[in-house]
């Protein structure tokens, strides 16, 4: 059974965030470890557009999180927490966050994209051209890089997809090259 079919069944053919029943798509909640059903939600195009375009949120649309934050599915809880964190300056989202309980692993996943951090405390990752990098972006290596602790050399021009960010150091990202996860210094990559 396909992920789309399973998510449609799980969600009752509705957006798992706002309960809309049109323009539904599978949305993978990043950073995904294994992908699949447990790391995806069924979401409408309105929710996806606002998730992917910070600053473009319709505050009233997200009042739906009052219900979806109680979902039994971890990926829905994570997305609810992220959107409430993004909107918390409005007041009511912070009240809902205070009511939520996420276990340690789920909270770490929710915080993995940096959502919920104060702007002045956020670590911002930039590529060699100064373009801001985000979790899940794709980059290309602009120089041959020797991988420490191995004989592997990551070649210039290699595309690295679905990157992860180091939230403690703005110069480090992680990505897979030839099936091996490596740490890459941001000055040697260019966003695709």
Backbone torsions as a table, in degrees:
resi	resn	phi	psi	omega
1	UNK	NA	135.0	-177.6
2	UNK	-73.2	157.0	179.0
3	UNK	-59.7	-41.4	-179.1
4	UNK	-60.3	-43.7	179.8
5	UNK	-65.9	-42.7	179.7
6	UNK	-65.1	-41.9	178.2
7	UNK	-66.9	-37.3	177.5
8	UNK	-62.3	-41.9	177.6
9	UNK	-65.5	-46.7	-179.1
10	UNK	-60.7	-39.6	-174.5
11	UNK	-90.5	-6.2	-175.3
12	UNK	69.7	31.2	-178.2
13	UNK	58.2	39.9	177.6
14	UNK	-133.1	157.0	173.8
15	UNK	-63.1	129.5	-177.8
16	UNK	-75.6	-4.9	176.9
17	UNK	-102.4	-50.1	-173.8
18	UNK	-115.2	-3.4	178.6
19	UNK	71.2	14.2	174.1
20	UNK	-66.6	152.5	-177.7
21	UNK	-118.3	15.9	178.4
22	UNK	-124.5	155.0	177.8
23	UNK	53.6	50.0	-178.3
24	UNK	-88.5	142.7	178.8
25	UNK	-141.7	158.8	172.2
26	UNK	-78.5	129.5	178.5
27	UNK	-121.8	117.0	179.4
28	UNK	-82.9	126.2	-178.8
29	UNK	-84.2	112.5	-176.5
30	UNK	-86.5	158.7	-10.2
31	UNK	-76.4	129.1	-178.3
32	UNK	-89.0	135.1	177.7
33	UNK	-87.1	-49.8	-176.5
34	UNK	-120.0	-9.5	-174.0
35	UNK	70.2	-167.1	175.2
36	UNK	91.3	-171.5	-173.0
37	UNK	-58.8	-43.8	-175.4
38	UNK	-72.1	-13.8	-178.7
39	UNK	-115.7	20.2	-178.9
40	UNK	-135.0	158.3	174.0
41	UNK	-132.4	161.3	171.0
42	UNK	-94.0	120.6	-176.8
43	UNK	-135.4	152.3	178.5
44	UNK	-83.6	164.1	-177.6
45	UNK	-65.3	-30.0	178.1
46	UNK	-63.1	-48.9	179.5
47	UNK	-63.1	-46.5	-178.6
48	UNK	-60.5	-44.4	179.4
49	UNK	-58.8	-42.4	-177.9
50	UNK	-75.7	-30.6	175.6
51	UNK	-65.6	-44.2	-174.4
52	UNK	-83.7	-8.2	-179.9
53	UNK	-125.0	78.6	179.5
54	UNK	-55.5	139.8	-178.2
55	UNK	94.1	-7.9	-178.2
56	UNK	-108.6	19.3	-173.7
57	UNK	-80.3	140.3	171.7
58	UNK	-94.9	106.4	-174.0
59	UNK	-53.4	-42.8	-178.2
60	UNK	-66.9	-32.2	178.1
61	UNK	-58.8	-38.7	-173.8
62	UNK	-81.9	3.0	173.2
63	UNK	-63.9	-16.3	176.7
64	UNK	-62.1	-20.9	-177.6
65	UNK	-66.7	-17.8	175.0
66	UNK	-56.9	-30.1	177.6
67	UNK	-96.0	-47.4	-172.7
68	UNK	-69.3	-21.4	179.8
69	UNK	-65.6	-16.4	-179.9
70	UNK	-94.3	7.3	179.8
71	UNK	-56.7	148.4	176.6
72	UNK	-79.1	-9.4	-176.1
73	UNK	-94.5	124.5	-173.7
74	UNK	-58.0	-41.8	-178.1
75	UNK	-62.5	-36.4	178.0
76	UNK	-69.0	-41.1	177.4
77	UNK	-60.8	-43.8	-179.3
78	UNK	-61.3	-47.4	-179.3
79	UNK	-67.5	-35.0	176.7
80	UNK	-63.3	-46.6	179.7
81	UNK	-61.0	-43.8	-178.3
82	UNK	-62.2	-45.1	-178.6
83	UNK	-70.1	-39.3	176.4
84	UNK	-62.3	-39.9	178.7
85	UNK	-64.2	-41.0	-179.9
86	UNK	-64.0	-34.8	-174.1
87	UNK	-99.0	5.1	-169.2
88	UNK	-60.2	-19.8	179.5
89	UNK	-65.4	-16.4	178.6
90	UNK	-75.3	-11.4	177.0
91	UNK	102.0	-66.9	-176.9
92	UNK	-62.1	-33.8	177.8
93	UNK	-62.5	-35.5	179.2
94	UNK	-64.6	-36.8	177.3
95	UNK	-62.1	-40.2	179.0
96	UNK	-69.0	-39.6	177.5
97	UNK	-59.2	-42.0	-179.8
98	UNK	-62.8	-25.1	179.3
99	UNK	-85.0	-21.5	-175.6
100	UNK	-73.9	147.8	169.6
101	UNK	-124.9	121.8	174.7
102	UNK	-122.3	132.3	177.2
103	UNK	-65.6	170.5	-172.9
104	UNK	-56.2	-45.8	-178.6
105	UNK	-66.8	-41.5	-179.5
106	UNK	-65.8	-42.4	178.5
107	UNK	-64.3	-39.3	177.6
108	UNK	-62.4	-40.5	177.4
109	UNK	-65.0	-43.7	-179.6
110	UNK	-62.2	-37.4	-177.8
111	UNK	-84.7	-6.9	-173.7
112	UNK	-60.9	-24.3	-179.8
113	UNK	-91.9	-2.3	-179.7
114	UNK	87.7	0.6	177.5
115	UNK	-63.1	139.5	178.1
116	UNK	95.3	-12.8	177.7
117	UNK	-83.4	146.8	175.2
118	UNK	-63.8	143.7	-177.2
119	UNK	-55.0	-41.1	-177.3
120	UNK	-71.8	-17.1	179.4
121	UNK	-96.1	-9.0	-177.4
122	UNK	-70.4	139.4	173.4
123	UNK	-89.2	122.1	-176.8
124	UNK	-104.8	123.9	179.5
125	UNK	-96.1	131.0	178.8
126	UNK	-127.7	144.8	178.3
127	UNK	-80.1	-172.9	-176.2
128	UNK	-63.4	-20.7	179.1
129	UNK	-98.8	3.3	179.3
130	UNK	87.7	5.9	179.2
131	UNK	-77.0	134.9	-178.3
132	UNK	-71.0	133.6	178.9
133	UNK	-101.6	146.6	178.5
134	UNK	-130.1	161.5	176.7
135	UNK	-56.7	133.9	177.5
136	UNK	91.4	-8.1	178.7
137	UNK	-66.8	164.6	173.4
138	UNK	-113.2	140.0	179.5
139	UNK	-132.0	164.5	175.3
140	UNK	-124.2	140.4	179.2
141	UNK	-74.5	136.3	-179.4
142	UNK	-104.5	6.0	-178.9
143	UNK	-157.3	149.7	172.4
144	UNK	-65.6	132.6	-178.7
145	UNK	-123.8	127.2	173.8
146	UNK	-79.3	133.2	179.9
147	UNK	-91.2	117.9	-178.0
148	UNK	-61.3	140.8	177.9
149	UNK	79.5	9.6	177.5
150	UNK	-151.8	168.4	178.7
151	UNK	-91.2	2.0	-176.5
152	UNK	-71.4	143.6	172.8
153	UNK	-123.6	120.3	176.3
154	UNK	-82.6	117.0	-172.4
155	UNK	-78.6	147.3	174.3
156	UNK	-56.0	138.7	179.3
157	UNK	91.9	-6.9	178.3
158	UNK	-70.6	129.9	176.8
159	UNK	-85.7	134.0	176.8
160	UNK	-117.2	115.7	-175.7
161	UNK	-102.0	155.4	174.3
162	UNK	55.5	56.1	-178.0
163	UNK	-70.7	158.3	172.4
164	UNK	-119.3	151.9	-177.8
165	UNK	-105.7	147.4	172.7
166	UNK	-89.6	113.8	-174.7
167	UNK	-78.6	1.1	176.4
168	UNK	-104.4	-20.0	-175.0
169	UNK	-139.2	117.7	-177.2
170	UNK	-68.4	-12.2	-177.6
171	UNK	-92.1	-7.5	-175.2
172	UNK	-116.0	135.6	169.4
173	UNK	-129.5	164.7	175.6
174	UNK	-121.2	147.4	176.8
175	UNK	-165.6	167.1	-179.3
176	UNK	-98.8	129.1	174.4
177	UNK	-126.2	123.9	-177.7
178	UNK	52.3	39.5	176.4
179	UNK	79.7	-0.3	-179.1
180	UNK	-112.6	129.6	177.1
181	UNK	-77.1	126.5	-179.8
182	UNK	-130.6	158.9	173.5
183	UNK	-92.7	132.9	-177.2
184	UNK	-124.4	138.6	177.0
185	UNK	-81.8	131.3	-172.3
186	UNK	-61.7	-24.2	-179.2
187	UNK	-70.5	-9.5	179.7
188	UNK	-107.0	16.7	179.1
189	UNK	-129.9	158.4	175.1
190	UNK	-131.3	131.6	-179.2
191	UNK	-67.8	138.4	177.5
192	UNK	-85.4	NA	NA
